Amino acid sequence: MTFEFVIGIGRQALETMLVVSLPILLVSLVVGLIISVFQSVTQIQEMTITFVPKIVVTFLSLLLFGSWMLTKMADFLREVILNIPYWTR
């Protein structure tokens, strides 16, 4: 195994991690922005207003995207495991 090969596998793992986590992070970001605008407009500065909706929406988005996320991670792991014999030659 060369240094470039190891860097390539690491890059592929990071790309998979970013693609898998992106939907959850985007949903949380959008909900956070909406709540921030709501708080600015109404001048309500209660901290629990920001956390509870974000937790609920994050949980719901995990239910929605969970199977897709597991499929992407399993595909990456399957590719790595199937290629181990070729890499160790």
C-alpha positions as CSV (number, residue, x, y, z in Angstrom):
1,M,0.0,0.0,0.0
2,T,1.3,3.4,-0.9
3,F,0.9,6.6,0.9
4,E,-1.4,8.0,-1.9
5,F,-3.6,4.9,-1.7
6,V,-4.1,5.4,2.0
7,I,-4.9,9.0,1.5
8,G,-7.4,8.1,-1.2
9,I,-9.2,5.7,1.1
10,G,-9.3,8.3,3.8
11,R,-10.6,10.9,1.3
12,Q,-13.3,8.5,0.2
13,A,-14.3,7.8,3.8
14,L,-14.5,11.6,4.5
15,E,-16.6,12.2,1.4
16,T,-19.0,9.4,2.4
17,M,-19.3,10.8,5.9
18,L,-20.1,14.3,4.5
19,V,-22.7,13.0,2.1
20,V,-24.4,11.0,4.8
21,S,-24.5,13.7,7.4
22,L,-25.4,16.6,5.0
23,P,-29.2,16.1,5.0
24,I,-29.4,16.1,8.8
25,L,-27.2,19.1,9.1
26,L,-29.1,21.1,6.5
27,V,-32.5,20.3,8.1
28,S,-31.1,21.4,11.5
29,L,-29.6,24.6,10.0
30,V,-32.9,25.6,8.3
31,V,-34.9,25.0,11.4
32,G,-32.4,27.0,13.5
33,L,-32.6,29.9,11.0
34,I,-36.4,29.8,11.1
35,I,-36.4,29.8,14.9
36,S,-33.9,32.6,15.0
37,V,-36.0,34.8,12.7
38,F,-39.1,34.0,14.8
39,Q,-37.2,35.0,18.0
40,S,-36.0,38.2,16.4
41,V,-39.4,39.2,15.3
42,T,-41.2,38.4,18.5
43,Q,-38.3,39.4,20.8
44,I,-38.7,36.2,22.7
45,Q,-35.2,35.1,24.0
46,E,-36.0,31.8,25.6
47,M,-33.2,29.3,25.1
48,T,-35.4,26.2,25.1
49,I,-37.3,27.5,22.1
50,T,-34.2,26.9,20.0
51,F,-33.3,23.4,21.3
52,V,-36.6,21.5,21.5
53,P,-37.7,22.0,17.8
54,K,-34.2,21.3,16.5
55,I,-34.1,18.0,18.5
56,V,-37.5,17.0,17.3
57,V,-36.8,17.9,13.6
58,T,-33.4,16.1,13.8
59,F,-35.0,13.0,15.1
60,L,-37.7,13.1,12.4
61,S,-35.1,13.6,9.7
62,L,-33.1,10.7,11.0
63,L,-36.3,8.6,10.7
64,L,-36.8,9.9,7.2
65,F,-33.2,9.6,5.9
66,G,-32.0,6.8,8.2
67,S,-32.4,4.0,5.7
68,W,-30.7,6.0,2.9
69,M,-27.8,6.8,5.3
70,L,-27.3,3.2,6.3
71,T,-27.4,2.1,2.7
72,K,-24.7,4.6,1.8
73,M,-22.5,3.6,4.7
74,A,-23.0,-0.1,4.0
75,D,-22.1,0.4,0.3
76,F,-18.9,2.0,1.3
77,L,-18.0,-0.7,3.8
78,R,-18.9,-3.4,1.4
79,E,-16.6,-1.9,-1.2
80,V,-13.8,-1.6,1.3
81,I,-14.2,-5.2,2.5
82,L,-14.5,-6.7,-1.0
83,N,-11.3,-4.9,-2.2
84,I,-9.1,-5.9,0.7
85,P,-7.7,-9.0,-1.1
86,Y,-6.7,-6.8,-4.1
87,W,-5.1,-4.2,-1.9
88,T,-3.0,-6.6,0.1
89,R,-1.1,-8.1,-2.9
